[in-house]
């Protein structure tokens, strides 16, 4: 379809006519209908047979080197027909297309920085058909670029290189200026030349002072422009020369550089050097170098320059000052005799020459430097180990003299005893060698002596012991002397190690002691190193398990009497003592007790024998009486006299107590024990009588007891003594105490007979 609607029924009413023809010219209408309204929009369609030309839009003013943007506008745009706008300048451009209800256009924007050479040049924008590769239409404009004046200098007659005395004409030409220039000036080396505002600058005659860079300058409304510089070279012979020394004054042995300065054009090609007005052979260059300057190089220097125009003149001379430290510095001892320890020493510092002069002196004494202004040094009470002394004479630099050895005479120093062998500890029996050493002696001729504990031993440098003993231990000194004096070493303690020896048991306060006192046994010994452990043994060689040096017996007993020995041990061995005897005597108290016990024992033996005989007789009588009673239906008993007893405490449940008067005329009780089951438990009343708790249902437990009104003398209360005159034998009889049932007819005591 040639006509095609590309929009929609809401907001886009785009209509496409392709191809369009000349007959399509005229008004086109677009009618829009709504529910309540309708209207029509008219569009004038102008169809041309030839392409429309583009139009170049320029800014109001274009200035040199300022960025501008040029626009090429074409009032045409067709979506299906590509349009290309090309510029005559080879600069990048941007093409934009605008299609709306108000404008239909295609434009290309060209942005660049115009130069003064663009002024007056044509700029073209072409509508290009790239299919046919031909120009459809174009637009051309002439660029009006504002710029400062552009100038150029021409030199005549022969150019910018002239000889002094000739003439030079310089002409300033204006190449371009937009807008027109108003004024022209001349400059030399950047400075304006006064009263030179014409196009021509004439220099006649030319001097060397006119050499330099020349420019002309013109002004317009944009600014000022300058021409390129023209350097005017004026040739002339060398001027009077002068010498420049780069480092003066110069230190000896340093590098020295000298330069011959002479103005000339062209520059000098040959130089002649003079030292103290005498030509220096072999030096023809501008620079004169001395790698290591010496004192002989000092003096005045001059030079003569030459170029192609001729010789110059010798100008100002330069003085080379060669400086150096003091020469041949020496330290001299002023003492007339040999120096001894404690003397005062005078030393002077001398030198031969110096540039500049000496301003101070330095002394190196005992390793420390001292700055003084005097050339003489006095050392008070010099020490024996004084180090060599050196001095320096100084200006800007210091020169040190060789060290001077004072050679102080002194007695031997640092005398010491040295144990040569053995190197470790000394044991008894070892071979020991001691040596005597010293560090310094002036003079060296010396003699050696040995002392032990302050007592002279021998002369010689070494002291030896083939088999050393503990008695050799002590403090040893060696003495060394020379013609100045004598020095004694510090004491060397010779320590001899040995196992325990010479052991003995010491008893304190003495070896004979009375029992009950205190005895202390001490194990005395000689050992080095000290004893680590002791052991004690008795006379039976039994170890007492006591490991201290002292054995304390407090209190001592007779049983402690005997021989004791001790044993001592250190890390080298063990030693034993001979026995030590301790004698313990009885005390007077013990002797008295023992005598009393012996006498008492004898008396007791006799008394026992007497009582044994008597008891045997009494026993026989009692047995005969008991035989009579056993024939009756009852039993008899007798009570042996006893000492007074307190009120009896309840005994076994089957026992009764009877009061037994022994020591006084009072009531005593005898205790009767009955067979178990035959009596009830008795009860004791407060009055001291016994009564049964109750009658037995089977038998009568009536107690018959005896009452003693008077002290008796015999052993038994119911036994008649052999002596008829003894009135104290009484007895009571308890009937029917035998085993078995009592007769029913007897329920009480049969009889109690008391004889008085």
VENQUI-V964770 format. One record per helix or strand. SS is the DSSP state (~ for helix, > for strand). FROM is the first residue (numbers start at 1). LEN is the number of residues. If there is no record, write none. Layout:
SS&FROM&LEN / SS&FROM&LEN
This chain:
>&3&3 / >&15&3 / ~&22&3 / >&26&8 / >&38&8 / >&55&3 / >&62&2 / >&67&8 / >&78&1 / >&81&1 / >&84&4 / >&93&7 / >&104&10 / ~&116&3 / >&122&8 / >&134&9 / >&145&12 / >&161&3 / >&168&11 / >&183&6 / >&191&3 / >&200&4 / ~&208&3 / >&212&8 / >&224&3 / >&230&7 / >&241&5 / >&250&2 / >&256&6 / >&265&1 / >&270&6 / >&278&2 / >&287&4 / ~&295&3 / >&299&9 / >&310&2 / >&314&1 / >&318&3 / >&322&6 / >&330&4 / >&340&1 / >&345&6 / >&353&3 / >&360&6 / >&368&5 / >&376&4 / >&389&6 / >&398&3 / >&404&1 / >&409&5 / >&416&6 / >&426&2 / >&432&6 / >&440&3 / >&447&6 / >&455&5 / >&462&4 / ~&470&3 / >&474&8 / >&486&3 / >&492&3 / >&496&13 / >&512&3 / >&518&11 / >&533&5 / >&543&1 / >&550&5 / ~&558&3 / >&562&9 / >&573&4 / >&580&6 / ~&588&42 / >&640&1 / >&655&2 / >&659&1 / >&668&2 / >&672&2 / >&682&3 / >&690&3 / >&716&1
